[in-house]
Structures are given as structure tokens and as C-alpha cells.
């Protein structure tokens, strides 16, 4: 029997008598569906969050609290049981699945099912909707005390920071949380937290009790994620060291394995969702930008995420949404800080002053993290974002406005669309989320994940094979790896380290290094290079990759940026210099962020590859000092560590003292922030205490 769902919008203002009759009839239908139909049908499950929201909104429907709790218990949505109004049986269920150490949050039925599987010692791959509460399961596992050494692999830096804050708050006294590459595990109880690039080959991540992989669907190369091979290699290495694993992700129908993969696991797929979602079709609206502004500025939709396809589009749309007559939230103090410490009035600061945040992958983590915090607390009620915020980061978004239908010029599929849509609504804050679609959704499809490490290694990419233990490779594959090593003139360690760049890129780099050496380009340097020597390496890199990928328009400009970055006394001075000298499209002024992100990740790897190939030609060189400085922007380790923890370098560099390690600098910053020291503004004081609380 199909349940007849009422008009929830009409019930918000209907007379209490009419609402009472409608809800009792509706709850009777739900009770029948629970007994005779599919209680896990999302259409049935949504009855609980919808009634809960209606009861909260109206204030004259208290009589429904007890029956709502009974319905929540029957459906397994135990986190919706109101213990102050429920009968003794319902209250007992809620109390049995509630942990005060997890903030008094009650788990629901499917969370308990997953926990029981894991606590029985079995490996689990969980596919569940975005609002399922998957992160809470990780915390619940840590709370049991049976897992002492845990590695958690996360897809994005934004999610990394979110996890760090939550785990530090709940488990900081029990576990050492290792997140930075320059930190080493020294405690018996350690959580290794990182992206695949940070965890691959980490020598102290051994003897693990549990490996957690979030957004595990990225293991499948068919998802066309350029980091997939690195993820497979990192997970392969960690699983070799671990007793158990737990993979999490949304909207997956199955996991493909081929033959004896060596990994056994249970797969749990559930449609269990803790919030309801209303979808509004706006694809036929004539003036989409006008309608977008209308919905974005409507307080009923706040906090509102606006999804767009790229960082440039995010900047342009945020600028277009800025209207002199509209100011929401309270972003002006932060906007003034951005102007002062990034140099000039960027389009970014203009948007923030009007209450609009921007979030994308090239943005400095401390600033991106601050935007999420201010979005969640209502200071910036509108956020324009790309997929970096959609993939896993928990926000307090009530509404998601899907304005674009592409990611980096390629149309996203139904799986990605479902993931974006799933960001609407949040348990405990917005029981009913809203999705506004400005284009037709992709055709529905079932997605299965085929991780190469669970499959046939004969079909695995060579970049992954170099990480597989020799004994697990067939003689044919062993010969393939040996041939690559000989062809590239690299040691096995060098080949593993550089493989994420792609073997085609490595072969091209090798060829261009040879040509550059024949042309007497100055690649044979050691220690602290001169500008001409940096430019020589950048010239080789530009033969293989477009300098725009590194945030520059040419090899010479890239070298110039690198030279300026290492010589600038402070990061504030570097940003001010960049802003004053920038001559391009103002919407791409923040290309400097792309350059800095390249310094952290791709450029050290490419410089390392050039160095290896120069050595393979029997030339003397040593780039190690320069390469070591790139990921930390040639600053002290403590400054870069705190940047990743949410404190911008422009604040912490003012308080750095000789010999500081991250902990001493944290302590000093907290002390200054807790005082009325005039060296730190109110904006900075709040920022620091949010990022590194006492």
C-alpha cells in the first residue's frame, strides 16, 4: 500500500484541528506500512523527520511527541525518540543506544548493525546515504577501546581538518593524532589521519588494528579520479599492516572482486536516511541567475550551499550575487582582515562582506575552514562551493542549490548528483532539507565499485603494480615492473615514489631532461638554487605539464613565483606583492592559491623526478633542500602545521619565536587569544580559539 503523504507546507499554517486529523491518519498509514510493507523505504522513513520538524515549528502539537517516538522506535530511527515524552519502552531503547561521550547522540538501527559487524572482528564496506551518520560510527568504534592504532584515509584536505577537530575534541587525551608528515607516532594509542598522499609509504603506520577509508568509491579508476592509483597503493600498504578494515561511502550498489583477492569483507547497503528532502525543479526558469539570487537571499533557505562547477565559476557567481542592497550575516570583519592580509580588495573579500562565503580546492585551508565554521554558525549564511565541499565535509546546510551540472567541464553522473543532493538537511538542525535544481538531473543508474586491489592485477595500471609485493605478482607482471625500472633508470623506491605522476609523464620528463642536459640547461645544481637554476627545472616541467596547472602562465613566471615565495620575509608580504603585481582577470586573482597548492603537492614530486633523472644521467645534483621547503612554502614547520589546523600563517607568523615547535606555538597563540593582547584583533582571537581550543 502506498502511503499518502500530506502537503507539509500547507500543514505549517493549517488550523490545529485539521493538522491533528491529518497527522493521525498519516501515522496510521505508516504503522500499516511498517507491518506489511518495506519499513526501509525512504518514503516511509521520511515520515519521522517531517513530523519532527512540523512539531518543532508549530509549538501546538506536543500531543504527537509520544506517538512520534513510538514510530521512530519502530522504524529504527532511535535518534528521534524524545526521552522526555516517550513511554518507558521507547525511552529504554533510546537510552541503550546513547553515549554521553559522543555528546549524548543516540545511534539508529543501521548504525548499530554496522557496529555489531565491526565489533565481531569482520571487515565491512558500508554504502549509505549522506545523512546516515557514517562519521559517528568511527567515533563509536574508537570509544570501545579495542582499537589502539588506527589509520583513517580521507579524500580531501577540508575533510581532514574537520576530522582532526572532532577527534581531537573527543579523543585528544586518549590518542596521539598524527596528521602532518613531519610528525612521528610515539604513543601506544595513535590515530594516523591523512589523505592517500600523506599516508602512502608512511613507515610508522604499522601494526594497525583498523584502517578506515572514507569515500571508498574513489578506489575505482572508472570514477576518473586522477588520485585513484595513489589511493589504491596507499590502501594496499595499510591493509598489509592492519587486522581489520572499514570502508565507507554513499550510494554504491556493490563491490566487484575477481578471483581470490585476499581480502574478505561484508558489504552492507542501506537506504536508511535520517532527514527528508524536498526537491524543486527550476530547470525551465527563464532567468536562472535572478532566481538563484532570489532563493539564496531567502532566509527560509539558510544556510544555503550553491554548487558550481569550478573555482573560477565560484568566484564569478559570488561576485554576481553581490548586491549593494543585500547584506546578510556578518562577514564584514573577516572581509576587512582578508583585504589587510591578502593585499587589496579581492572579489573574495567583497563577497564575504555581503555574507557570501566561497569554498573550493585551491583556497588556503585555514581560510576555507574558517568559511565552513562561519557558514555553520550563520555568520555567512550563503556559500558558493565546488565538489571539494560536497565530498564528505559536514555542514549545517538546510538547502543545496545545484546551479551547474558539470565538474571541470564534464557532466556529472547520477552518483555524483545524489552525493551533492545528500548535503541538504542535517540531523538535529534541519530535519527537512531542500534541493533546488537548475538543470535536469542525470539519468538514474546503479553504481558498482571495482577497486584494482580487489581485482585482477593483470588489468591493474602499471603505476599500481610497482607498489604490489613481488610475491603477489605473476612472473609476467614482475617482468613488466622490472622493464619499467630499467627503462626509467630508477631504483624500486624511486619508482614507487614517483609513480603517482603517471608513467607517461615520467617517460616524457626523462626525455626532456636528457635534451635539456644536452643543451646545457642548468639542472645540475645542489643546495640553494639561483633563479636561473629554478627556471631550468621549470622549463623542463613546462614541456610535460601546462604551467597553468601550477598557477602560472609560463615556465619563467612559475620560477619567478617560486623565487619570490622563498625570499619573502612573511606570507603577508608575499600576498601583498602578488596582489599589487597581478595583471590578469580579477576573477582569477586567487590563482595564487593554485600556485601555493602546487607547491605543497605536485611541484615537490616533479622537482624530485627531474632530480632523479639528472642523477640517472650521472650528473651531480641535490634538490633536497629546495624540495623540503616547497610543501611548507619555505616557512617554519610549525607555521605550516598550524595553517593546516585552521590558523592562517598571516596570524601565527607574527608570534613565531626561534626554536618553536607546533605545540609551543599553539600554546602561545592560545594564551594571546585568551588575553586582551592588542597584537591580536577580535577577528583573529575568535579564529585562533575556534581552530585550537583549550
C-alpha positions as CSV (number, residue, x, y, z in Angstrom):
1,X,0.0,0.0,0.0
2,X,1.4,3.4,-1.0
3,X,1.4,5.9,1.9
4,X,-0.5,9.1,1.1
5,X,1.9,11.9,2.2
6,X,0.3,15.1,3.3
7,X,1.1,18.6,2.0
8,X,3.6,19.5,4.6
9,X,3.9,23.2,3.5
10,X,0.1,23.6,4.0
11,X,0.2,22.0,7.4
12,X,2.6,24.6,8.7
13,X,-0.2,27.2,8.8
14,X,-3.3,25.0,8.9
15,X,-5.7,25.1,12.0
16,X,-4.5,22.7,14.8
17,X,-7.7,20.6,14.4
18,X,-7.1,20.0,10.7
19,X,-3.4,19.1,11.4
20,X,-4.3,16.7,14.2
21,X,-6.7,14.7,12.0
22,X,-4.2,14.7,9.1
23,X,-1.3,13.5,11.2
24,X,-3.3,10.8,12.9
25,X,-4.4,9.4,9.6
26,X,-0.9,9.6,8.2
27,X,0.6,7.9,11.2
28,X,-2.0,5.1,10.9
29,X,-0.9,4.5,7.3
30,X,2.8,4.5,8.4
31,X,2.0,1.9,11.1
32,X,0.4,-0.4,8.5
33,X,3.3,0.1,6.1
34,X,5.7,-0.9,8.9
35,X,3.8,-4.1,9.5
36,X,3.1,-5.1,5.9
37,X,5.5,-3.2,3.6
38,X,9.1,-2.1,3.4
39,X,9.9,-0.1,6.5
40,X,13.3,0.9,5.0
41,X,11.7,2.6,2.1
42,X,13.0,6.2,2.2
43,X,9.5,7.4,1.6
44,X,8.4,5.7,4.8
45,X,11.4,6.8,6.8
46,X,10.9,10.4,5.9
47,X,7.7,10.5,8.0
48,X,9.7,10.8,11.2
49,X,11.9,13.8,10.3
50,X,8.9,15.6,8.6
51,X,6.6,15.2,11.7
52,X,9.5,16.1,14.0
53,X,10.1,19.4,12.1
54,X,6.4,20.2,12.0
55,X,6.1,19.7,15.7
56,X,9.1,21.9,16.3
57,X,7.8,24.7,14.0
58,X,4.3,24.9,15.3
59,X,4.6,24.5,19.1
60,X,0.9,23.4,19.4
61,X,1.4,19.7,18.6
62,X,3.0,18.4,21.8
63,X,0.5,15.6,21.9
64,X,2.3,14.0,19.0
65,X,5.6,13.6,20.8
66,X,4.9,10.2,22.3
67,X,3.4,8.7,19.1
68,X,6.3,10.2,17.1
69,X,8.8,8.5,19.4
70,X,6.9,5.2,19.0
71,X,7.1,5.5,15.3
72,X,10.8,6.4,15.4
73,X,11.4,3.3,17.5
74,X,9.5,1.0,15.2
75,X,11.4,2.3,12.1
76,X,14.8,2.2,13.9
77,X,15.3,6.0,13.9
78,X,16.1,5.8,17.6
79,X,17.8,9.2,17.5
80,X,14.4,10.8,17.0
81,X,13.0,9.4,20.3
82,X,12.2,12.2,22.7
83,X,13.0,10.7,26.1
84,X,11.1,13.4,27.9
85,X,7.9,12.5,26.1
86,X,8.3,8.8,25.2
87,X,6.8,5.8,27.1
88,X,9.1,3.7,29.2
89,X,9.8,1.1,26.4
90,X,10.8,3.7,23.8
91,X,12.8,5.6,26.4
92,X,14.7,2.4,27.3
93,X,15.6,1.8,23.6
94,X,16.9,5.4,23.2
95,X,19.0,5.2,26.4
96,X,20.6,1.9,25.4
97,X,22.0,3.4,22.2
98,X,23.0,6.8,23.6
99,X,26.5,7.7,24.6
100,X,27.2,10.7,26.6
101,X,30.8,10.6,25.5
102,X,29.5,11.2,21.9
103,X,27.7,14.3,23.0
104,X,24.5,12.5,24.0
105,X,23.8,11.4,20.5
106,X,21.7,8.3,20.0
107,X,22.6,5.8,17.3
108,X,20.0,4.4,14.9
109,X,19.3,0.8,13.9
110,X,21.5,0.6,10.9
111,X,24.4,2.2,12.7
112,X,24.1,-0.5,15.4
113,X,24.0,-3.2,12.7
114,X,27.2,-1.9,11.2
115,X,28.9,-1.6,14.6
116,X,28.0,-5.2,15.5
117,X,29.6,-6.4,12.3
118,X,32.8,-4.5,13.0
119,X,33.0,-5.4,16.7
120,X,32.7,-9.0,15.7
121,X,36.0,-8.5,14.0
122,X,34.8,-8.7,10.4
123,X,35.7,-6.3,7.6
124,X,32.9,-4.1,6.5
125,X,32.2,-2.0,3.4
126,X,29.2,0.3,4.1
127,X,27.2,2.1,1.4
128,X,24.7,4.5,3.0
129,X,23.1,7.9,2.2
130,X,25.0,11.1,3.1
131,X,22.8,11.8,6.1
132,X,23.3,8.3,7.6
133,X,25.9,9.4,10.1
134,X,28.9,7.4,8.9
135,X,31.5,9.5,10.7
136,X,29.8,8.9,14.0
137,X,30.5,5.2,13.6
138,X,34.2,5.8,13.5
139,X,33.9,7.7,16.8
140,X,31.8,4.9,18.3
141,X,34.5,2.3,17.4
142,X,37.2,4.4,18.9
143,X,35.1,4.7,22.1
144,X,35.1,1.0,22.6
145,X,38.8,0.9,23.5
146,X,39.6,-2.1,21.4
147,X,41.3,-0.2,18.6
148,X,44.7,1.3,19.6
149,X,46.3,2.0,16.3
150,X,44.0,3.3,13.6
151,X,44.7,4.8,10.1
152,X,41.9,6.9,8.6
153,X,42.2,7.8,4.9
154,X,40.2,10.8,3.8
155,X,39.7,12.2,0.3
156,X,40.1,16.0,0.8
157,X,42.1,18.4,3.0
158,X,38.9,20.1,4.1
159,X,37.6,16.8,5.4
160,X,41.0,16.1,7.0
161,X,40.6,19.3,9.1
162,X,37.1,18.5,10.1
163,X,38.1,15.0,11.3
164,X,41.0,16.4,13.2
165,X,38.9,18.9,15.1
166,X,36.3,16.3,16.0
167,X,38.7,13.6,17.0
168,X,40.9,16.0,19.0
169,X,37.9,17.2,21.0
170,X,36.6,13.7,21.8
171,X,39.8,11.6,21.9
172,X,42.7,14.0,22.2
173,X,43.6,12.8,25.7
174,X,43.5,9.1,24.8
175,X,45.1,9.1,21.3
176,X,48.0,10.8,19.7
177,X,46.6,12.2,16.4
178,X,49.2,12.2,13.7
179,X,48.3,14.4,10.7
180,X,51.4,16.1,9.5
181,X,54.2,14.5,7.5
182,X,56.8,15.9,9.9
183,X,55.2,14.2,12.9
184,X,56.0,10.7,14.2
185,X,53.9,8.3,16.2
186,X,55.3,8.0,19.7
187,X,52.2,6.8,21.6
188,X,50.8,3.3,22.1
189,X,47.4,4.7,21.0
190,X,47.7,6.6,17.7
191,X,45.3,7.7,15.0
192,X,47.0,8.3,11.7
193,X,44.9,10.8,9.8
194,X,45.6,11.8,6.2
195,X,44.9,11.8,2.6
196,X,46.3,9.0,0.5
197,X,49.3,11.1,-0.5
198,X,50.2,11.6,3.2
199,X,49.7,8.0,4.3
200,X,51.3,6.2,1.3
201,X,54.5,4.6,2.4
202,X,54.4,6.1,5.9
203,X,56.9,4.0,7.8
204,X,55.4,4.4,11.3
205,X,51.9,3.3,10.2
206,X,52.5,-0.3,11.2
207,X,50.8,-2.9,13.3
208,X,47.4,-1.3,12.8
209,X,44.2,-2.5,14.4
210,X,41.9,-0.8,11.9
211,X,42.1,1.0,8.6
212,X,39.2,3.3,7.7
213,X,38.7,4.6,4.1
214,X,36.1,7.3,3.6
215,X,34.5,7.8,0.2
216,X,35.9,4.4,-0.8
217,X,34.3,4.6,-4.3
218,X,37.3,6.7,-5.3
219,X,39.3,3.4,-5.4
220,X,37.7,2.7,-8.7
221,X,39.6,4.1,-11.7
222,X,36.4,4.3,-13.6
223,X,35.4,7.3,-11.5
224,X,38.2,9.1,-13.4
225,X,39.8,10.5,-10.3
226,X,43.5,11.1,-11.1
227,X,44.4,10.2,-7.5
228,X,42.8,6.8,-7.7
229,X,46.1,4.9,-8.2
230,X,47.7,6.6,-5.3
231,X,44.6,5.8,-3.2
232,X,44.8,2.1,-4.2
233,X,48.5,2.0,-3.4
234,X,48.1,3.7,0.0
235,X,45.2,1.4,1.0
236,X,47.1,-1.7,-0.2
237,X,50.1,-0.8,2.0
238,X,47.9,0.0,5.0
239,X,45.8,-3.2,4.7
240,X,49.0,-5.2,4.8
241,X,49.6,-3.8,8.2
242,X,46.1,-4.0,9.6
243,X,43.9,-6.6,11.3
244,X,40.6,-5.1,10.0
245,X,39.2,-2.5,7.7
246,X,36.1,-0.4,7.4
247,X,35.3,1.3,4.1
248,X,32.5,4.0,3.9
249,X,30.7,5.7,1.0
250,X,27.4,6.7,-0.4
251,X,25.0,5.2,-3.0
252,X,27.0,2.1,-4.0
253,X,25.1,-1.0,-5.3
254,X,28.0,-3.4,-5.0
255,X,31.8,-4.1,-4.9
256,X,33.3,-6.2,-7.6
257,X,36.0,-8.7,-6.8
258,X,37.8,-11.0,-9.2
259,X,39.1,-14.4,-8.0
260,X,40.9,-14.7,-4.7
261,X,41.7,-11.1,-4.0
262,X,43.0,-11.9,-0.5
263,X,40.5,-9.6,1.2
264,X,37.3,-10.8,2.7
265,X,34.6,-8.4,3.8
266,X,30.8,-8.0,4.3
267,X,29.0,-5.4,2.2
268,X,26.2,-3.5,3.8
269,X,24.0,-1.4,1.6
270,X,21.3,0.6,3.2
271,X,18.9,3.4,2.1
272,X,18.5,4.5,5.7
273,X,18.3,8.3,5.9
274,X,17.8,10.4,8.9
275,X,16.5,13.5,7.1
276,X,13.8,14.2,4.5
277,X,14.4,16.3,1.4
278,X,12.2,18.4,-0.8
279,X,13.3,18.9,-4.4
280,X,12.3,21.9,-6.5
281,X,12.6,21.7,-10.3
282,X,13.8,25.1,-11.7
283,X,15.3,23.9,-15.0
284,X,12.7,25.8,-17.0
285,X,13.1,29.1,-15.2
286,X,13.9,31.8,-17.8
287,X,16.3,33.9,-15.8
288,X,18.3,31.3,-13.7
289,X,20.7,33.8,-12.2
290,X,17.9,36.0,-11.0
291,X,16.0,33.1,-9.5
292,X,19.2,31.8,-7.9
293,X,19.7,35.1,-6.1
294,X,16.1,35.1,-5.0
295,X,16.4,31.7,-3.4
296,X,19.8,32.3,-2.0
297,X,18.8,35.5,-0.2
298,X,15.6,34.0,1.2
299,X,16.2,33.4,4.9
300,X,13.9,30.4,4.8
301,X,16.6,28.6,2.8
302,X,19.6,29.4,5.1
303,X,22.2,28.1,5.5
304,X,22.3,27.7,1.7
305,X,25.1,25.9,-0.3
306,X,25.3,26.8,-4.0
307,X,27.1,24.2,-6.1
308,X,29.1,25.2,-9.2
309,X,31.5,23.5,-11.5
310,X,34.9,25.2,-10.9
311,X,36.8,27.6,-8.7
312,X,36.6,30.3,-11.4
313,X,32.8,29.8,-11.7
314,X,32.5,30.1,-7.9
315,X,34.4,33.4,-7.9
316,X,32.3,34.8,-10.8
317,X,29.0,33.7,-9.4
318,X,29.8,35.0,-5.9
319,X,30.7,38.4,-7.5
320,X,27.4,38.3,-9.5
321,X,25.4,37.6,-6.3
322,X,26.9,40.7,-4.5
323,X,24.2,43.4,-4.5
324,X,24.6,46.7,-2.7
325,X,21.1,46.4,-1.3
326,X,21.6,43.0,0.1
327,X,23.8,42.2,3.1
328,X,23.3,39.1,5.2
329,X,25.1,37.7,8.1
330,X,28.1,39.5,9.5
331,X,31.1,38.9,7.2
332,X,32.5,42.5,7.2
333,X,35.1,41.9,10.0
334,X,36.5,38.9,8.1
335,X,36.4,40.8,4.8
336,X,38.5,43.6,6.3
337,X,41.0,41.1,7.5
338,X,41.3,39.5,4.1
339,X,41.9,42.9,2.5
340,X,44.6,43.6,5.0
341,X,46.4,40.3,4.9
342,X,46.0,39.2,1.3
343,X,46.6,42.6,-0.2
344,X,43.8,44.7,-1.7
345,X,40.1,44.3,-2.2
346,X,39.6,41.0,-3.8
347,X,36.3,39.8,-5.2
348,X,36.5,37.3,-2.4
349,X,36.5,39.9,0.3
350,X,33.7,41.8,-1.5
351,X,31.5,38.7,-1.4
352,X,32.4,37.9,2.3
353,X,31.5,41.5,3.3
354,X,28.0,40.8,2.0
355,X,27.6,37.4,3.8
356,X,28.7,35.1,1.0
357,X,31.4,32.6,1.5
358,X,33.4,30.8,-1.2
359,X,34.9,27.3,-0.9
360,X,37.0,25.4,-3.5
361,X,40.1,23.2,-3.6
362,X,42.7,25.9,-4.4
363,X,41.8,28.0,-1.3
364,X,44.2,28.0,1.7
365,X,42.9,25.5,4.2
366,X,42.8,28.0,7.1
367,X,40.6,30.3,5.2
368,X,38.4,27.6,3.7
369,X,38.0,26.1,7.2
370,X,37.0,29.5,8.6
371,X,34.3,29.8,5.9
372,X,32.8,26.5,6.9
373,X,32.8,27.5,10.6
374,X,31.1,30.8,9.8
375,X,28.6,29.2,7.4
376,X,27.6,26.7,10.1
377,X,27.1,29.3,12.8
378,X,25.1,31.7,10.5
379,X,27.7,34.4,10.1
380,X,28.0,33.6,6.3
381,X,24.6,32.1,5.5
382,X,25.3,31.6,1.8
383,X,28.2,29.6,0.5
384,X,29.2,29.1,-3.2
385,X,31.2,25.9,-3.4
386,X,32.7,23.3,-5.7
387,X,32.8,19.5,-5.2
388,X,35.6,19.9,-2.6
389,X,32.9,20.9,0.0
390,X,30.4,18.3,-1.3
391,X,32.7,15.3,-0.8
392,X,32.3,14.4,2.8
393,X,32.5,17.7,4.7
394,X,29.7,18.0,7.2
395,X,27.9,21.4,7.1
396,X,24.7,22.7,8.6
397,X,23.2,23.3,5.2
398,X,19.5,23.4,5.0
399,X,19.4,24.0,1.3
400,X,21.5,23.0,-1.7
401,X,21.1,24.9,-4.9
402,X,22.6,22.9,-7.7
403,X,23.4,25.6,-10.2
404,X,25.7,23.8,-12.6
405,X,25.6,20.3,-14.0
406,X,29.3,19.8,-14.6
407,X,32.5,19.3,-12.7
408,X,35.6,20.7,-14.6
409,X,33.6,20.8,-17.9
410,X,32.4,17.2,-17.7
411,X,28.8,16.4,-16.9
412,X,28.4,14.7,-13.5
413,X,26.6,11.4,-13.3
414,X,23.7,10.3,-11.2
415,X,26.0,9.1,-8.4
416,X,27.7,12.5,-8.0
417,X,24.3,14.2,-8.3
418,X,23.0,12.1,-5.4
419,X,26.0,12.9,-3.3
420,X,25.6,16.6,-3.9
421,X,21.9,16.4,-3.2
422,X,22.6,14.5,0.0
423,X,24.2,17.6,1.6
424,X,20.7,19.1,2.2
425,X,19.4,18.9,5.7
426,X,21.3,17.9,8.9
427,X,20.1,15.7,11.8
428,X,19.3,17.8,14.8
429,X,19.2,21.1,12.9
430,X,17.2,20.8,9.7
431,X,15.1,17.7,9.7
432,X,13.9,18.5,6.2
433,X,16.4,19.7,3.6
434,X,15.7,21.5,0.3
435,X,17.3,20.9,-3.1
436,X,16.9,23.4,-5.9
437,X,17.7,22.0,-9.4
438,X,18.6,24.5,-12.1
439,X,19.1,21.7,-14.7
440,X,17.6,18.3,-15.3
441,X,19.1,15.6,-13.1
442,X,21.3,12.9,-14.8
443,X,19.6,9.6,-15.7
444,X,19.4,7.2,-12.7
445,X,22.0,4.4,-12.7
446,X,23.3,1.7,-10.4
447,X,27.0,2.1,-9.5
448,X,29.3,-0.7,-8.6
449,X,32.9,-0.1,-7.5
450,X,35.8,-2.2,-8.8
451,X,38.9,-1.4,-6.8
452,X,42.0,-2.8,-8.6
453,X,43.4,-4.1,-5.3
454,X,40.3,-6.4,-5.0
455,X,40.5,-7.4,-8.6
456,X,42.7,-9.0,-11.3
457,X,46.2,-7.5,-11.1
458,X,46.8,-8.3,-14.7
459,X,44.4,-5.4,-15.5
460,X,45.8,-3.1,-12.9
461,X,47.7,0.1,-14.1
462,X,51.5,-0.1,-14.0
463,X,51.5,2.8,-11.5
464,X,49.8,0.5,-9.0
465,X,51.8,-2.6,-9.8
466,X,55.1,-1.0,-8.6
467,X,53.6,-0.9,-5.1
468,X,52.5,-4.5,-5.0
469,X,54.8,-7.0,-3.2
470,X,56.8,-9.1,-5.7
471,X,55.4,-12.4,-4.4
472,X,51.9,-11.3,-5.3
473,X,52.8,-10.6,-8.9
474,X,52.8,-13.2,-11.7
475,X,56.2,-13.7,-13.5
476,X,54.7,-11.7,-16.4
477,X,53.9,-8.7,-14.1
478,X,57.2,-8.9,-12.4
479,X,58.9,-8.7,-15.7
480,X,56.7,-5.7,-16.6
481,X,57.8,-3.8,-13.5
482,X,61.5,-4.7,-14.0
483,X,61.3,-3.4,-17.6
484,X,59.9,-0.1,-16.3
485,X,62.6,0.2,-13.8
486,X,65.3,-0.4,-16.3
487,X,63.7,1.9,-18.9
488,X,63.4,4.8,-16.5
489,X,66.8,4.1,-14.8
490,X,65.1,4.4,-11.3
491,X,65.5,2.4,-8.2
492,X,62.4,0.5,-6.9
493,X,62.0,3.1,-4.2
494,X,62.2,6.0,-6.6
495,X,59.8,4.3,-9.0
496,X,57.2,3.8,-6.2
497,X,57.7,7.4,-5.0
498,X,57.3,8.9,-8.5
499,X,54.7,6.6,-9.9
500,X,51.7,8.8,-8.9
501,X,52.9,11.3,-11.6
502,X,52.0,8.8,-14.2
503,X,54.4,6.6,-16.2
504,X,53.8,8.5,-19.4
505,X,54.7,11.8,-17.7
506,X,57.8,10.1,-16.3
507,X,58.9,8.9,-19.7
508,X,58.4,12.4,-21.1
509,X,60.3,14.0,-18.3
510,X,63.2,11.6,-18.8
511,X,63.3,12.5,-22.5
512,X,63.2,16.3,-21.8
513,X,65.8,16.1,-19.0
514,X,68.2,14.4,-21.5
515,X,67.5,17.1,-24.1
516,X,68.0,19.9,-21.5
517,X,71.3,18.5,-20.3
518,X,72.4,18.2,-24.0
519,X,71.5,21.9,-24.4
520,X,73.5,22.8,-21.2
521,X,70.5,23.9,-19.2
522,X,71.5,24.4,-15.5
523,X,69.9,21.3,-14.0
524,X,73.0,20.1,-12.1
525,X,72.6,22.3,-9.0
526,X,72.7,21.5,-5.3
527,X,71.6,23.3,-2.1
528,X,70.1,26.7,-2.5
529,X,69.5,27.3,-6.2
530,X,69.8,30.6,-8.1
531,X,66.9,31.9,-10.1
532,X,68.3,30.6,-13.4
533,X,68.6,27.1,-11.9
534,X,64.9,27.1,-10.7
535,X,63.9,28.4,-14.2
536,X,65.8,25.5,-15.8
537,X,63.7,22.9,-13.9
538,X,60.5,24.8,-14.6
539,X,61.4,24.9,-18.3
540,X,61.6,21.1,-18.3
541,X,58.3,20.8,-16.4
542,X,56.5,23.1,-18.8
543,X,57.4,20.6,-21.6
544,X,55.3,18.0,-19.8
545,X,52.6,19.9,-17.9
546,X,50.9,23.2,-18.7
547,X,52.3,25.8,-16.2
548,X,48.6,26.9,-15.6
549,X,48.3,23.7,-13.6
550,X,50.8,25.1,-11.2
551,X,49.1,28.6,-11.1
552,X,51.4,30.4,-13.6
553,X,51.2,31.4,-17.2
554,X,54.7,30.3,-18.2
555,X,57.8,28.5,-17.0
556,X,59.5,31.7,-16.3
557,X,56.6,33.1,-14.3
558,X,56.5,29.9,-12.3
559,X,60.2,30.2,-11.5
560,X,59.6,33.9,-10.6
561,X,56.8,33.0,-8.2
562,X,58.9,30.3,-6.6
563,X,61.8,32.7,-6.1
564,X,59.6,35.4,-4.7
565,X,57.9,32.9,-2.3
566,X,61.2,31.7,-0.8
567,X,62.6,35.2,-0.5
568,X,59.5,37.0,1.0
569,X,60.1,37.6,4.7
570,X,56.4,36.8,5.5
571,X,53.5,35.3,3.8
572,X,51.6,38.5,4.2
573,X,54.3,40.3,2.2
574,X,54.2,37.6,-0.5
575,X,50.4,38.0,-0.9
576,X,50.6,41.8,-1.0
577,X,53.4,41.6,-3.6
578,X,51.3,39.2,-5.7
579,X,48.1,41.4,-5.5
580,X,50.0,44.6,-6.4
581,X,51.7,43.0,-9.5
582,X,48.7,40.9,-10.8
583,X,47.5,41.9,-14.2
584,X,45.1,39.2,-15.2
585,X,41.4,38.5,-14.9
586,X,40.3,39.7,-11.4
587,X,38.2,36.6,-11.0
588,X,41.4,34.6,-11.2
589,X,43.3,36.7,-8.8
590,X,43.2,33.8,-6.4
591,X,45.3,31.7,-8.9
592,X,48.0,32.4,-6.3
593,X,46.2,29.8,-4.2
594,X,46.6,27.2,-7.0
595,X,50.3,28.0,-7.1
596,X,50.6,27.5,-3.3
597,X,48.7,24.2,-3.5
598,X,51.0,23.1,-6.3
599,X,54.0,23.9,-4.0
600,X,52.5,21.6,-1.4
601,X,51.9,18.6,-3.7
602,X,52.7,18.4,-7.3
603,X,55.8,20.6,-7.6
604,X,57.8,18.7,-5.0
605,X,57.1,15.4,-6.9
606,X,58.0,16.9,-10.3
607,X,61.2,18.5,-8.9
608,X,62.0,15.2,-7.4
609,X,61.5,13.4,-10.7
610,X,63.8,15.9,-12.6
611,X,66.4,15.4,-9.9
612,X,66.2,11.6,-10.2
613,X,66.6,11.7,-14.0
614,X,69.5,14.1,-13.8
615,X,71.2,11.7,-11.5
616,X,70.4,8.8,-13.7
617,X,72.4,10.6,-16.4
618,X,75.4,10.5,-14.0
619,X,75.2,14.2,-13.2
620,X,75.7,15.5,-9.7
621,X,72.7,17.3,-8.1
622,X,70.9,17.6,-4.9
623,X,67.5,19.3,-4.8
624,X,66.6,18.0,-1.3
625,X,66.8,21.4,0.5
626,X,64.6,23.1,-2.0
627,X,62.1,20.3,-2.3
628,X,61.8,20.1,1.5
629,X,60.9,23.8,1.6
630,X,58.2,23.7,-1.1
631,X,55.4,22.0,0.9
632,X,55.8,24.4,3.8
633,X,56.1,27.4,1.5
634,X,59.7,27.9,2.8
635,X,58.3,28.7,6.2
636,X,58.9,27.0,9.6
637,X,57.2,23.6,10.0
638,X,55.2,25.0,13.0
639,X,53.6,27.7,10.8
640,X,52.5,25.3,8.1
641,X,51.2,22.7,10.6
642,X,49.0,25.3,12.2
643,X,47.8,26.6,8.8
644,X,46.5,23.0,8.2
645,X,44.8,23.1,11.6
646,X,42.9,26.3,10.7
647,X,45.2,29.1,11.8
648,X,46.4,31.2,8.9
649,X,50.1,31.8,8.6
650,X,49.5,35.6,8.5
651,X,48.4,35.4,12.2
652,X,50.9,32.8,13.5
653,X,54.0,34.2,11.8
654,X,53.7,37.3,14.0
655,X,54.1,35.3,17.1
656,X,56.7,32.7,16.0
657,X,59.8,32.5,18.1
658,X,63.1,30.9,17.4
659,X,63.0,27.1,18.2
660,X,59.2,26.9,18.2
661,X,57.6,23.5,17.6
662,X,53.9,23.3,16.7
663,X,52.9,22.7,20.4
664,X,54.8,25.7,21.8
665,X,53.4,28.0,19.0
666,X,49.9,26.6,19.7
667,X,50.2,27.4,23.4
668,X,51.5,30.9,22.7
669,X,48.7,31.6,20.3
670,X,46.0,30.4,22.7
671,X,47.5,32.4,25.5
672,X,47.4,35.6,23.4
673,X,43.9,34.8,22.2
674,X,42.6,34.3,25.7
675,X,44.1,37.6,26.9
676,X,43.2,41.1,25.7
677,X,46.6,41.4,24.0
678,X,46.3,44.2,21.4
679,X,48.6,42.3,19.0
680,X,45.6,40.1,18.1
681,X,42.3,41.5,16.7
682,X,38.9,40.3,17.8
683,X,38.5,38.5,14.4
684,X,41.9,36.7,14.9
685,X,41.2,35.9,18.6
686,X,38.0,34.1,17.7
687,X,39.6,32.4,14.7
688,X,42.5,31.0,16.8
689,X,40.3,29.8,19.6
690,X,38.0,28.0,17.2
691,X,40.9,26.3,15.4
692,X,42.9,25.3,18.5
693,X,40.6,25.4,21.5
694,X,41.9,24.8,25.1
